[in-house]
Amino acid sequence: MLEINDLYVGYYEDLHILRGLSLRAETGKLTTILGANGVGKSTLLKAVYGFLKPHSGQVLLNGLDVTGTATYRLIDLGISYIPQQPGVFKHMTVRENLMMGAWTFKNDKARMESKIEENYQRFPILREKRNDPAGSLSGGQQRMVEIGRTLMTDPEVILVDEPTAGLAKLLSEEVYRMLVDLRDSEGLTIVLVDQEIREALKIADYVYVLELGRNKFEGPASDFDDLEKAFWA
């Protein structure tokens, strides 16, 4: 389980974007974080993943305090991150992109090959296109490469920042299906930041709505059927 307690985070010492934010992402569940632009959704993921050091508060992973821990250590502890902007190395092959996810154990060739094979089984199209430049793939397939690269380290928790930004509707649906499958078939804990409110609610187990760096609403996804009440009350 990932737990955030009373977190204050900002890009400048005296300017907090997150102002006492708290949330819990239960093991094997998909927790969605919603809110308008600028309320701190992406800032939260960056703070959890070690890109930003909190001014105060705690980040706990299975009860272990990992607040401010270096990113490379968080990877070893079981946290991975998929940023909003596409992150494939376009001129490298699909296989080479997957290999990049194994940099923390790059000298363990057997493990690397095992993890690549797992990704080919998970996403069969990647086996077919393993020698193709990643930049030649569709947007949805590139997201498969990113997710596969992330899974090379066997994470327990995946932080996902607006995974369908810039994708067509059909490709977006494909990405959401991938996230659902990772939760349902592999038991991963997923923290999803999203602007696609209705689509995100369809796949969420639990929802947090942020406003100006604080919790505004929270509850099971079924409590958020009335979006107008949730977002504009």
N, C-alpha and C positions, 0 to 999 in steps of 0.2 A: 504494500500500500504506500502511496505517496501522500504526504500530508504537509500542508503549508500553514504556518501559524503566525498571524499578526505581522505580515511581511510589509516592510517599507523599503522601496527600491526606487532609484532614479538615476538619471544620467549625469546629474550634477549634485553636489553635496547637499545643498539646501532646497532642492526641488524634487519632491517625491512624485513619481508617477503612480506607484502602488502605495496606498495609505492604510495599512492595517488589514491587508487582504488575508483571508483564511479560506482554505478548502481542503477536501479530501478526495482522492481518486482511489476507489476501492479496487482491490486485486481482481483482475479478469473482467473489469467493467470498462465501458467507454464513457468518460466524463467530458462533457462539452462545455466550453466557455464562450459565452456570447456577449455582445455589447457593441456600441458604436465605435467608430474609428477613434483612436487616441485615448481609450479608457484604460489601457494597460494590459491587454490580452497577450500580445507578443512579448511585451516586457516581462511578464510573468514567466513565460517559457525560457527566455534568455537568463533570467535570474536562477531558475531551477537548474539550468544546464551549465551554469558557471560562467556565462558570458558577461553577466553583471553581478557585482557583489552587493548583497543586501545591506542596507544601513542598519537594519534590525529585523528581528523575527527569525523564524526557523523553517528549514526545509528538511523533512524527515523521510527516509526511505526504509520501510519496514522497521521503523523505530530508531534507525541510525541517523544521527544528525549529520547531514551532508551540506549544511549551509556554507556557501562560498568555496566548496571543494572544486579543485581544478577539473576542467572538462574531461581530460584524459583519464582521470581517476573515476569520474562518474560513469564513463563508458565501461570500465572494468567492474563497477558496482551494479551495472544493469540498467542504466538510463541511456536512451538514444533520442535523437532529435532530427526531425525532418522539417527544414525551413520552408518558408512560403515561396521564395524564389527558386525556380528550377535549378538543380544542382548537379546535373550529370556532366561528365567531361565529354563534350560532344564529339571530339575527334578521336577518342579512345573507344575501343570495342565495348560491347556489353559485358563480356567476360572481364576485361580490364577494369571496368567500372566496379564490378562486384568485388574484384580483388582489392580495390582501394578500401573497401570496408573492413578488410582483414589486417590493416596496418599495425594494430596492436599485437597481433600474433603472426606477423609476416614470415617469421622463420619456421613456423609450424606448418609445413606444406600439406601434411595429411589432413589437418583440421581445416585448412583453407579449402582444399578440394572437396571435403565433406560438406562444408557450408555452401559452396557454389552449387553442388549437386542438389542440396536441399532447396535452393532457390529455383533451380530448373524444374524440380518437381512441383514446387509451389506455383510457379509461373511458367508453364510449358513454352509459351511464346519466346521467352528469353533464351531457352536452349536453341530454338530454331534460329534466333537472330544473334547468337552469342558472338559471332565474328563480325557483325555489322557495327559501324560507328553508331554510338548511342544517339548522336544528333539526327540520325536518319529515321528514328522511331517516332511513332505518334506521341502526342502529349501524354496520353494515358499509359502507354508503354514505357515512356521515360519515367513516369511516376513509379511504375513497377520496378525499374532499375534502382531508383532511389530507395524505395522500401526494401528491396532485396539487399542492397548494400548496407542499410541500417540493421537488417536482421542477421548479418554475418557475425555479429558479436553476441548473439543470444540475449538480447535485452529482455528485461522484465517489464519495463515501462517505456512507452514511446510517446514523445511529445510531438504533436503534429500541428503545424501552423498553416492554416488556410490551404489545404492540399489541392483544392480545385480552382484556385485563382487563375484566371485566364484560359480555362479549359471550356470547351463546348459542353453542352448539357449531357450528351451521350457519354463523353469521356469522363465527365464528373461523376455520373452514376457508376461507372466502372471503378473509379477510385474509392467511392463510398462502399461498394461491395467488397473491395479488398480489405478495407478497415474492419468491416463487420466480420469477415472471414478470419482475420487475425485475432479478433476477440473471441469468436465462437469456436473456432477450430483449434487455435493455439493457446488460448487462455491469456493473451497479452493484456496488460493494463494500458489503456490509451487515453491520453489527454489531448483533446481536439479543440483548437481555437478556430473559429469559423465565422464568416460573414453570411454564409448561405443558411439562414436561420431555419427555414422549413426543412431543408434536406438534413441539416445537422440534427434537428430534433427527431427525425425519423429513426436515426440509428443510435441515439444517445440512451444511456441508462440513467444518468443523472446530469443535471444542468445547473450551471452558475451563470447569472447575468451580472455583469459589472457596470458600474457607473462611477466615473471619475476616480478610478483606482480602488474602489471599495465594492464589497458585495451589495447588490441591490435585491436580487431574488435568488433563491436556490430551491431545488426539489427534484423529484423524479420527473423524467421527461413527460409523463402523462399529465403532470400538473401545468404544463405550458401549452395546452391546446389553445387557450385564449391568448394569442400573441399580442393583441392590442393591449390587453390588461397588463401583460408581463413587461412590455417595452415602453408603454407610454402612459401608464397610470401615474 
